[in-house]
């Protein structure tokens, strides 16, 4: 099972869900799984270079103040260990983020690309 693909569908623009999505993805990648995160709708905010549009973004300072990994560092760690990051073209348009700079390693794609990458693997939605 270690090599079964793992997909994370991020629909929420809330800081806690975005942080959890990238934590799950990094954990699965650390176990040797092929991992892809697909952000759509408000979740697209987590793929923007400037992620300050996440809901309850002030929570990040609290998390870091408690000695935990914040969102920006978690997203970068996930990218560094090979998590594939996709953002929905339609979702970007729906959230008026079309043309906004994206984080390093993020690719604009559609749902079919995400489903193909996950194949018969697991998908978790947040």
C-alpha positions in Angstrom: 0.0 0.0 0.0 3.0 2.4 0.5 3.1 3.2 -3.2 -0.7 3.7 -3.7 -1.5 7.2 -4.9 -3.0 9.6 -2.4 -5.1 12.6 -3.5 -6.1 15.6 -1.4 -9.0 17.7 -2.7 -8.9 21.1 -1.1 -12.1 23.0 -1.5 -12.0 25.2 1.7 -10.2 28.5 2.0 -9.9 28.1 5.7 -6.4 28.2 7.2 -6.9 25.1 9.4 -8.1 23.0 6.5 -5.3 24.2 4.2 -2.7 23.5 6.8 -4.2 20.0 7.4 -4.3 19.3 3.6 -0.6 20.0 3.3 0.2 18.2 6.5 -1.6 15.1 5.3 0.1 15.3 1.9 3.6 15.7 3.4 3.0 12.8 5.8 1.8 10.5 2.9 4.8 11.5 0.8 7.1 10.8 3.7 5.7 7.3 3.7 6.6 6.8 0.0 3.2 7.5 -1.5 2.7 9.5 -4.7 0.7 12.5 -3.6 -1.2 15.2 -5.4 -3.1 18.1 -3.9 -5.9 19.6 -6.1 -7.2 22.9 -4.9 -10.5 24.3 -6.3 -13.0 27.0 -5.3 -11.8 28.8 -2.2 -9.0 26.2 -1.7 -7.3 28.0 -4.6 -6.2 30.6 -2.1 -3.8 28.1 -0.6 -2.0 27.8 -3.9 -1.5 31.5 -4.4 2.0 32.8 -3.8 0.5 35.2 -1.3 -1.8 33.0 0.8 -2.9 35.8 3.1 -6.4 35.5 1.5 -7.0 32.3 3.6 -9.8 32.6 6.1 -8.6 33.1 9.7 -5.0 33.7 8.4 -4.0 35.2 11.7 -4.1 31.7 13.1 -0.8 31.0 11.4 1.0 33.4 13.8 -0.6 31.6 16.7 0.5 28.2 15.4 4.0 29.3 14.8 4.1 31.0 18.2 3.4 27.6 19.8 6.4 26.1 18.0 4.5 24.4 15.3 5.0 24.5 11.5 3.1 27.3 9.9 1.3 27.1 6.5 4.0 28.6 4.3 6.7 26.3 5.7 4.4 23.2 5.5 3.5 24.0 1.9 7.1 24.4 1.0 8.1 21.2 2.8 5.4 19.3 0.9 6.7 20.6 -2.4 10.3 19.7 -1.5 9.4 16.1 -0.8 7.6 15.7 -4.1 3.9 16.5 -3.5 2.4 17.5 -6.8 0.4 20.6 -6.5 -2.5 21.4 -8.9 -4.9 24.3 -8.9 -8.2 24.3 -10.7 -8.4 26.6 -13.7 -12.1 27.0 -13.2 -11.7 27.5 -9.4 -9.2 30.3 -10.0 -11.8 32.0 -12.2 -14.6 31.5 -9.8 -12.6 33.0 -6.9 -11.3 36.0 -9.1 -7.8 34.7 -8.7 -7.1 34.2 -12.4 -3.7 35.6 -13.2 -2.6 35.8 -9.5 1.0 34.6 -9.0 1.0 31.0 -7.8 3.4 29.3 -5.3 6.5 27.6 -6.6 5.7 24.2 -8.2 1.9 24.8 -8.6 0.4 23.8 -12.0 -2.9 24.9 -13.4 -5.0 21.9 -14.3 -8.5 20.4 -14.5 -10.3 17.8 -12.4 -9.5 15.1 -15.0 -5.7 15.6 -14.5 -6.2 15.2 -10.7 -8.3 12.0 -11.1 -5.8 10.5 -13.6 -2.9 11.3 -11.1 -4.7 9.5 -8.2 -6.0 6.6 -10.3 -7.3 3.9 -8.0 -5.7 5.5 -5.0 -7.4 7.3 -2.0 -8.9 10.7 -2.1 -9.6 12.9 0.9 -11.6 16.1 0.6 -11.2 19.1 2.9 
